[in-house]
């Protein structure tokens, strides 16, 4: 597996949907330039609450702040996906959106949670795959999207557009 050698965009006036799609395409273009005959997938996930974008926290204080803001509320997890095969001039881009509701702050031990995962490598500072009901009250939509890649939709897109 080859990874992109690009720096993710974090600032600017982009919406969450635009930002994750731009990052996904940037990653796919980078890898496709080195492997033009291969089908390449670029993906980027962000968390959005009332128009504010939560990417990967830079430190534990920022992770704690993100989680405190998300507690007791419904937020959106967006994953931008870019599939391309440069030599065939094939390109498909989409954004998958999932609604996630966190438990209230009073019922969550954020310090214990932060010690049990690596929040600096995850959009919004949390890991759905390791949550075990500690933070997440419910998910409406794709669980695999919240984990970081909407697998079902990617497989359908590959079958329909790159077979």
DRENKOLDO-514166 format. One line per field, with one value per residue: residue number from 1; x, y, z of N, C-alpha, C in turn. Coordinates in nm, 4 decimals, m for minus. Example, Ala and Ser with C-alpha at 12.3 -4.5 7.8 and 13.67 -1.06 7.14 Angstrom:
<rs>
midren = [1|2]
n_c1 = [1.3190|1.2850]
n_c2 = [m0.5690|m0.2250]
n_c3 = [0.7800|0.7080]
ca_c1 = [1.2300|1.3670]
ca_c2 = [m0.4500|m0.1060]
ca_c3 = [0.7800|0.7140]
c_c1 = [1.3200|1.2900]
c_c2 = [m0.3300|0.0030]
c_c3 = [0.7800|0.7870]
</rs>
This chain:
<rs>
midren = [1|2|3|4|5|6|7|8|9|10|11|12|13|14|15|16|17|18|19|20|21|22|23|24|25|26|27|28|29|30|31|32|33|34|35|36|37|38|39|40|41|42|43|44|45|46|47|48|49|50|51|52|53|54|55|56|57|58|59|60|61|62|63|64|65|66|67|68|69|70|71|72|73|74|75|76|77|78|79|80|81|82|83|84|85|86|87|88|89|90|91|92|93|94|95|96|97|98|99|100|101|102|103|104|105|106|107|108|109|110|111|112|113|114|115|116|117|118|119|120|121|122|123|124|125|126|127|128|129|130|131|132|133|134|135|136|137|138|139|140|141|142|143|144|145|146|147|148|149|150|151|152|153|154|155|156|157|158|159|160|161|162|163]
n_c1 = [0.0843|0.0608|0.1196|m0.0006|0.2051|0.1485|0.0598|m0.2082|m0.4817|m0.5954|m0.6869|m0.8491|m1.1359|m1.3125|m1.5975|m1.6860|m1.7457|m1.6275|m1.3573|m1.2799|m1.3126|m1.1338|m0.8882|m0.8943|m0.8848|m0.6392|m0.4622|m0.5139|m0.4362|m0.1641|m0.0644|m0.1535|m0.0016|0.2367|0.1648|0.0176|m0.1364|m0.2811|m0.5787|m0.6575|m0.7190|m0.8109|m0.8729|m1.0363|m1.1289|m1.3440|m1.4843|m1.7816|m1.9433|m2.2079|m2.1109|m1.8461|m1.5255|m1.3702|m1.0720|m0.7883|m0.6720|m0.4090|m0.2844|m0.3271|m0.4825|m0.6283|m0.7705|m0.9271|m1.0806|m1.2232|m1.3779|m1.5274|m1.6859|m1.8365|m1.9813|m2.3027|m2.4298|m2.5326|m2.3329|m2.1727|m2.0086|m1.7893|m1.6641|m1.4504|m1.4041|m1.1925|m1.1602|m0.9449|m0.8051|m0.5430|m0.4199|m0.6347|m0.7975|m1.0009|m1.2173|m1.3715|m1.5557|m1.6792|m1.8756|m1.9369|m2.1763|m2.2436|m2.4449|m2.3724|m2.4381|m2.3303|m2.2934|m2.4035|m2.1976|m2.1819|m2.1979|m1.9688|m1.6310|m1.3883|m1.1098|m1.0200|m1.0995|m0.9388|m0.6890|m0.7094|m0.7152|m0.5601|m0.5920|m0.4853|m0.4589|m0.7009|m0.9900|m1.1769|m1.0919|m1.1685|m1.2354|m1.4365|m1.4302|m1.3139|m1.4763|m1.6887|m1.9358|m1.8825|m1.8605|m2.0225|m2.3600|m2.5529|m2.5594|m2.6396|m2.6487|m2.3604|m2.1491|m1.8879|m1.8007|m1.7726|m1.5654|m1.3694|m1.3632|m1.6014|m1.6822|m1.8775|m1.9930|m1.7646|m1.6904|m1.9122|m1.8862|m1.6378|m1.7025|m1.9029|m1.7803|m1.5112|m1.4605]
n_c2 = [m0.1177|0.2137|0.5389|0.8776|1.1636|1.4179|1.7269|1.7672|1.9862|2.2361|2.4860|2.7861|2.8927|2.6874|2.4692|2.1937|1.9730|2.0460|2.0659|1.8022|1.6655|1.7978|1.7338|1.4539|1.4258|1.5469|1.3669|1.1331|1.2143|1.2571|0.9943|0.8595|0.9809|0.8503|0.5909|0.5390|0.3458|0.2104|0.1709|0.4166|0.5191|0.7947|0.9374|1.1337|1.2301|1.4341|1.6013|1.7740|2.0374|2.2405|2.3955|2.4309|2.2956|2.0002|1.8628|1.6508|1.6575|1.8649|1.8347|1.6946|1.8707|2.0115|1.7966|1.7211|1.9547|1.9470|1.7115|1.7843|1.9855|1.8354|1.6604|1.5501|1.6359|1.6344|1.5603|1.5848|1.3458|1.3509|1.2005|1.2460|1.1040|1.0025|0.8392|0.7210|0.6510|0.7199|0.6667|0.5787|0.7897|0.8098|0.9199|0.9582|1.1183|1.1628|1.2437|1.1053|1.1133|1.1015|1.0996|1.1576|1.1046|1.2140|1.1095|1.2825|1.5267|1.4866|1.2148|1.1042|1.0062|1.1862|1.2098|0.9497|0.8308|0.9639|0.8696|0.6079|0.5818|0.6855|0.9974|1.1904|1.1107|1.1067|1.2344|1.4809|1.3785|1.1311|0.7723|0.5689|0.2934|0.2016|0.2827|0.1581|0.2355|0.4386|0.7178|0.7544|0.7767|0.7213|0.6315|0.7507|0.6320|0.5341|0.3255|0.2455|0.4703|0.6547|0.5368|0.5829|0.5231|0.4916|0.1988|0.0318|0.2014|0.2694|0.0193|m0.0315|0.1833|0.1212|m0.1196|m0.0337|0.1671|0.1132|m0.1437]
n_c3 = [0.0000|m0.0883|0.0390|0.0470|m0.0122|0.0742|0.2338|0.4518|0.3976|0.6198|0.7015|0.5839|0.3852|0.3389|0.3305|0.5459|0.3879|0.1405|0.2191|0.3075|0.0692|m0.1035|0.0237|m0.0023|m0.2816|m0.3385|m0.2125|m0.3641|m0.6239|m0.5843|m0.5294|m0.7592|m0.9553|m0.9339|m0.9786|m1.2352|m1.3756|m1.1911|m0.9900|m0.7705|m0.4374|m0.2526|0.0614|0.3131|0.6374|0.8289|1.1150|1.1815|1.3437|1.3703|1.1546|1.2220|1.1778|1.2789|1.2755|1.2955|1.6247|1.7572|2.0001|2.3349|2.4900|2.2971|2.1881|2.4102|2.4365|2.1937|2.2307|2.4563|2.3456|2.1671|2.3262|2.4310|2.2048|1.8562|1.5851|1.2610|1.0626|0.8033|0.5144|0.2575|m0.0589|m0.3175|m0.6120|m0.8561|m1.1791|m1.3412|m1.5988|m1.7477|m1.7405|m1.5511|m1.2984|m0.9890|m0.7457|m0.4165|m0.1217|0.1880|0.4456|0.7925|1.0811|1.4202|1.7582|2.0688|2.4107|2.7119|2.8780|3.1520|3.1850|3.0879|3.1144|3.0288|3.0660|3.1226|2.8869|2.6935|2.7704|2.6932|2.4174|2.1015|2.0505|1.8823|1.6249|1.5012|1.3479|1.5119|1.7511|1.8520|1.8568|1.6915|1.6521|1.8811|2.0816|2.2354|2.3420|2.5203|2.4569|2.2275|2.1678|1.9709|1.6203|1.3043|1.0004|0.8102|0.9876|0.9219|0.7899|0.9980|1.1285|0.9447|0.6685|0.4233|0.3598|0.2310|0.0362|m0.1126|m0.2183|m0.3836|m0.5641|m0.6834|m0.8117|m0.9927|m1.1483|m1.1995|m1.2887]
ca_c1 = [0.0000|0.1352|0.0495|0.0226|0.3135|0.0986|0.0191|m0.3520|m0.5296|m0.6703|m0.7457|m0.9200|m1.2789|m1.3868|m1.6917|m1.6338|m1.7620|m1.5242|m1.2248|m1.2467|m1.3029|m1.0063|m0.7793|m0.9014|m0.8371|m0.4958|m0.3943|m0.5267|m0.3543|m0.0243|m0.0308|m0.1788|0.1086|0.3418|0.1076|m0.0899|m0.2204|m0.3549|m0.6926|m0.6082|m0.8206|m0.7715|m0.9854|m1.0095|m1.2460|m1.3518|m1.6030|m1.8364|m2.0479|m2.2595|m2.0242|m1.7065|m1.4579|m1.2794|m0.9823|m0.7089|m0.6185|m0.2630|m0.2365|m0.4329|m0.5723|m0.7205|m0.8576|m1.0215|m1.1716|m1.3133|m1.4718|m1.6197|m1.7813|m1.9214|m2.0642|m2.4432|m2.4763|m2.5238|m2.2406|m2.1662|m1.8796|m1.7850|m1.5450|m1.4359|m1.3379|m1.1565|m1.1100|m0.8966|m0.7097|m0.4894|m0.3958|m0.7652|m0.8685|m1.1209|m1.2202|m1.4991|m1.5431|m1.8048|m1.8647|m2.0326|m2.2090|m2.3058|m2.4778|m2.3301|m2.4775|m2.2488|m2.3557|m2.3839|m2.0675|m2.1911|m2.1900|m1.8469|m1.5023|m1.3013|m0.9687|m0.9977|m1.1146|m0.8193|m0.5770|m0.7299|m0.7026|m0.4669|m0.6825|m0.4177|m0.4615|m0.8399|m1.0734|m1.2631|m1.0266|m1.2261|m1.2252|m1.5616|m1.4009|m1.2693|m1.5639|m1.7596|m2.0476|m1.8418|m1.8963|m2.1256|m2.4931|m2.6110|m2.5071|m2.7369|m2.5730|m2.2549|m2.0494|m1.7536|m1.7654|m1.7277|m1.4343|m1.2739|m1.3796|m1.7326|m1.6444|m1.9851|m2.0067|m1.6428|m1.6987|m2.0119|m1.8266|m1.5352|m1.7715|m1.9798|m1.7032|m1.3717|m1.4514]
ca_c2 = [0.0000|0.3396|0.6505|1.0087|1.2443|1.5546|1.7859|1.7907|2.1229|2.2478|2.6182|2.8364|2.9215|2.5742|2.3976|2.0612|1.8885|2.0851|2.0379|1.6595|1.6242|1.8509|1.6521|1.3205|1.4349|1.5769|1.2409|1.0416|1.2665|1.2329|0.8525|0.8238|1.0306|0.7489|0.4620|0.5816|0.2354|0.1542|0.2431|0.4766|0.5737|0.8963|0.9636|1.2225|1.2396|1.5454|1.6108|1.9088|2.0731|2.3753|2.4650|2.4289|2.1741|1.9383|1.7663|1.5790|1.7517|1.8779|1.7924|1.6423|1.9792|2.0360|1.6782|1.7340|2.0640|1.8969|1.6164|1.8598|2.0546|1.7365|1.5889|1.5867|1.6967|1.5585|1.6186|1.5167|1.2931|1.3521|1.1448|1.2692|0.9926|1.0241|0.7200|0.7578|0.5711|0.8265|0.6252|0.5618|0.9166|0.7837|0.9951|0.9598|1.1821|1.1747|1.2643|1.0290|1.1861|1.0229|1.1757|1.0895|1.1716|1.1813|1.1132|1.4101|1.5429|1.4352|1.0682|1.0637|1.0321|1.2230|1.1849|0.8058|0.8039|1.0141|0.7805|0.4739|0.5830|0.7857|1.0960|1.2818|1.0531|1.0867|1.3540|1.5006|1.3295|1.0080|0.6522|0.4922|0.1507|0.1712|0.3573|0.0665|0.3038|0.5380|0.8517|0.7533|0.7311|0.6562|0.6679|0.7414|0.6225|0.4341|0.3126|0.2417|0.6090|0.7173|0.4774|0.6519|0.4963|0.4322|0.0798|m0.0151|0.2920|0.2571|m0.1060|m0.0108|0.2729|0.0455|m0.2170|0.0345|0.2617|0.0745|m0.2867]
ca_c3 = [0.0000|m0.0998|0.1011|m0.0125|0.0458|0.0730|0.3604|0.4513|0.4143|0.7446|0.7179|0.4662|0.3928|0.2855|0.4157|0.5835|0.2689|0.0442|0.2735|0.3041|m0.0704|m0.1536|0.0785|m0.0639|m0.4198|m0.3328|m0.1805|m0.4787|m0.7344|m0.5501|m0.5476|m0.8990|m1.0382|m0.9262|m1.0198|m1.3250|m1.4232|m1.0777|m0.9336|m0.6470|m0.3493|m0.1554|0.1517|0.4262|0.7246|0.9232|1.1986|1.1713|1.4391|1.3465|1.0614|1.2666|1.1359|1.3735|1.2127|1.3954|1.7234|1.7599|2.1319|2.4214|2.5306|2.1861|2.1809|2.5217|2.4012|2.0892|2.2891|2.5427|2.2582|2.1014|2.4243|2.4413|2.0798|1.7316|1.4886|1.1320|1.0207|0.6576|0.4521|0.1145|m0.1253|m0.4572|m0.6803|m0.9891|m1.2551|m1.4252|m1.7374|m1.8141|m1.7198|m1.4719|m1.1731|m0.9188|m0.6146|m0.3412|0.0226|0.2690|0.5678|0.8985|1.2008|1.5424|1.8823|2.1864|2.5427|2.7804|2.9443|3.2887|3.1854|3.0176|3.1786|2.9163|3.0966|3.1039|2.7431|2.6244|2.8032|2.6380|2.2706|2.0496|1.9918|1.7901|1.4905|1.4655|1.3325|1.6269|1.8712|1.9059|1.7746|1.6990|1.6593|2.0168|2.1719|2.3258|2.4048|2.6208|2.4093|2.1236|2.2076|1.8533|1.4883|1.1958|0.8763|0.7971|1.0941|0.8632|0.7596|1.1232|1.1567|0.8584|0.5262|0.3964|0.2843|0.1447|m0.0780|m0.1929|m0.2940|m0.4900|m0.6643|m0.7575|m0.8981|m1.0972|m1.2297|m1.2261|m1.3198]
c_c1 = [0.0887|0.0538|0.0876|0.1333|0.2742|0.0607|m0.1314|m0.3821|m0.6111|m0.7405|m0.8262|m1.0681|m1.3648|m1.4907|m1.6280|m1.6383|m1.6527|m1.3851|m1.1897|m1.2352|m1.1735|m0.8885|m0.7776|m0.8466|m0.6869|m0.4152|m0.3969|m0.4389|m0.2068|0.0146|m0.0486|m0.0679|0.2244|0.2960|m0.0096|m0.1808|m0.3073|m0.4788|m0.6499|m0.7254|m0.7563|m0.8926|m0.9417|m1.1390|m1.2334|m1.4825|m1.6511|m1.9494|m2.0852|m2.1648|m1.8777|m1.6454|m1.3602|m1.1985|m0.9127|m0.6538|m0.4659|m0.2029|m0.3553|m0.5303|m0.6746|m0.8175|m0.9658|m1.1257|m1.2719|m1.4203|m1.5726|m1.7256|m1.8812|m2.0172|m2.2068|m2.5038|m2.4645|m2.4290|m2.2393|m2.0227|m1.8841|m1.6540|m1.5515|m1.3576|m1.3127|m1.0965|m1.0640|m0.8046|m0.6594|m0.4751|m0.5252|m0.8512|m1.0033|m1.1082|m1.3608|m1.4749|m1.6796|m1.7732|m1.9745|m2.0521|m2.2829|m2.3296|m2.4410|m2.3749|m2.3906|m2.3335|m2.3275|m2.2510|m2.0684|m2.1725|m2.0598|m1.7229|m1.4005|m1.1552|m0.9342|m1.0051|m0.9889|m0.6960|m0.5877|m0.7189|m0.5908|m0.5497|m0.6176|m0.4186|m0.6042|m0.9154|m1.1692|m1.2063|m1.0871|m1.2200|m1.3508|m1.5351|m1.3556|m1.3631|m1.6347|m1.8713|m2.0107|m1.8838|m2.0197|m2.2554|m2.5624|m2.5489|m2.6189|m2.6608|m2.4654|m2.1557|m1.9085|m1.7075|m1.7100|m1.5903|m1.3287|m1.2843|m1.5150|m1.7184|m1.7529|m1.9971|m1.8840|m1.6490|m1.7991|m1.9540|m1.7211|m1.6001|m1.8388|m1.8926|m1.5633|m1.3544|m1.4191]
c_c2 = [0.1239|0.4503|0.7804|1.0816|1.3914|1.5989|1.8139|1.9381|2.1286|2.3824|2.6580|2.8539|2.8084|2.5247|2.2630|1.9672|1.9192|2.0444|1.8890|1.6097|1.6752|1.7674|1.5131|1.3239|1.4619|1.4498|1.1453|1.0861|1.2388|1.0879|0.8111|0.8728|0.9308|0.6117|0.4866|0.4696|0.1739|0.2374|0.2874|0.5341|0.6754|0.9254|1.0562|1.2387|1.3610|1.5342|1.7552|1.9268|2.2182|2.4578|2.4709|2.2939|2.1282|1.8351|1.6865|1.6806|1.7511|1.8348|1.7459|1.7492|2.0086|1.9184|1.6861|1.8420|2.0190|1.8068|1.6853|1.9308|1.9577|1.6659|1.6442|1.6410|1.5997|1.6327|1.5337|1.4704|1.2839|1.2914|1.1736|1.1542|1.0317|0.8948|0.7628|0.6533|0.6650|0.7848|0.6095|0.6885|0.8965|0.8564|0.9903|1.0181|1.1831|1.2001|1.1831|1.1033|1.0954|1.1140|1.0930|1.1716|1.1203|1.1868|1.2498|1.4101|1.4815|1.2834|1.0148|1.0998|1.0594|1.1924|1.0378|0.7707|0.8452|0.9283|0.6454|0.4669|0.6800|0.8928|1.1849|1.2327|1.0382|1.2184|1.3636|1.4475|1.2041|0.8945|0.5680|0.3433|0.1075|0.2282|0.2700|0.1362|0.4091|0.6788|0.8493|0.6952|0.6615|0.7123|0.6500|0.7470|0.5166|0.4365|0.3138|0.3823|0.6784|0.6627|0.5358|0.6241|0.4304|0.3120|0.0362|0.0714|0.2862|0.1305|m0.0955|0.0758|0.2011|m0.0505|m0.1472|0.1157|0.2153|m0.0743|m0.3088]
c_c3 = [0.0000|m0.0336|0.0330|0.0621|0.0490|0.2137|0.3528|0.4706|0.5433|0.7587|0.5963|0.4900|0.3386|0.3847|0.4500|0.4641|0.1660|0.0918|0.2652|0.1603|m0.1342|m0.1043|0.0164|m0.2056|m0.4246|m0.3051|m0.2998|m0.5948|m0.7081|m0.5765|m0.6936|m0.9912|m1.0397|m0.9746|m1.1152|m1.3742|m1.3131|m1.0455|m0.7945|m0.5682|m0.2561|m0.0682|0.2645|0.5053|0.8156|1.0015|1.1902|1.2722|1.4153|1.2595|1.1010|1.2340|1.2437|1.2964|1.3209|1.4953|1.7234|1.8933|2.2165|2.4683|2.4210|2.1702|2.2891|2.4903|2.2942|2.1484|2.3806|2.4598|2.1941|2.1982|2.4300|2.3139|1.9635|1.6387|1.3624|1.1064|0.8691|0.6098|0.3034|0.0558|m0.2705|m0.5106|m0.8180|m1.0475|m1.3642|m1.5715|m1.8164|m1.8050|m1.6494|m1.3386|m1.1156|m0.7809|m0.5473|m0.1939|0.0893|0.4005|0.6657|1.0187|1.3241|1.6629|1.9963|2.3128|2.6073|2.8555|3.0844|3.2949|3.1256|3.0995|3.0677|2.9439|3.0747|2.9555|2.6668|2.6513|2.7329|2.4857|2.2314|1.9788|1.8864|1.6461|1.4366|1.4561|1.4503|1.7571|1.9309|1.8046|1.7915|1.7167|1.7982|2.1225|2.2754|2.4040|2.5072|2.5819|2.3192|2.1770|2.0905|1.7255|1.3870|1.0644|0.8875|0.9135|1.0356|0.8231|0.8839|1.1618|1.0628|0.7103|0.5041|0.3026|0.1862|0.0191|m0.1690|m0.2773|m0.4086|m0.6010|m0.7472|m0.8564|m1.0174|m1.1928|m1.2685|m1.2568|m1.4668]
</rs>
